[in-house]
Amino acid sequence: MQALAPQDLVRKAVIEVAQLPENDLVAVVEFVAKLKLQPHRPTAAEIKAEAERLSAQLQNLPRPALMKRFQDNLDAMRADAIAKGTAIEKELESD
């Protein structure tokens, strides 16, 4: 498989993530937040295994609890972006 240019890789990732079920989206957001805190960059196999673990963990959560976790993660990521001076000044649309 040919390596993708960075912008194509981001585009592919966004398309793939956008097609995931709601529970998996929460798992992806949580995983990205954890990934940003790690000095070690995991392999593709480690990422897949962690995503599967998180998805299984979130599978039976009721939707309100799932959306709370999602919002908490978005808030934490936004606070981090504000602290780093990289936040975009726009409100997120609510569920």
C-alpha positions, 0 to 999 in steps of 0.5 A: 500500500502506498503511503498517503500524503499528510492531508490525504491521510487526515481526509481518510481518517475523517471519512473513516471516523465519520462512518463509525457508530455513535458508541465508537465515535465516543471511543475514538474521541477518548482514545485521541485524548489519551494518545495526545498525553502519551510520549510513546506513539503506539503502533497500528495494532496497538491503536486497533486493540485499544479502540476495540477495547474501548468500544466493547467497554462503551457498548452497553452504556445508555445514550445520555451517559455516552453523550456525557462522556463525549462532551467531557472529552471534547471539553477537556480537549478544548481546554487543552487547546485553549491552554496551548493557544490553538483553540478555535473561537466557535461554539460547538453545536449541541446534540 
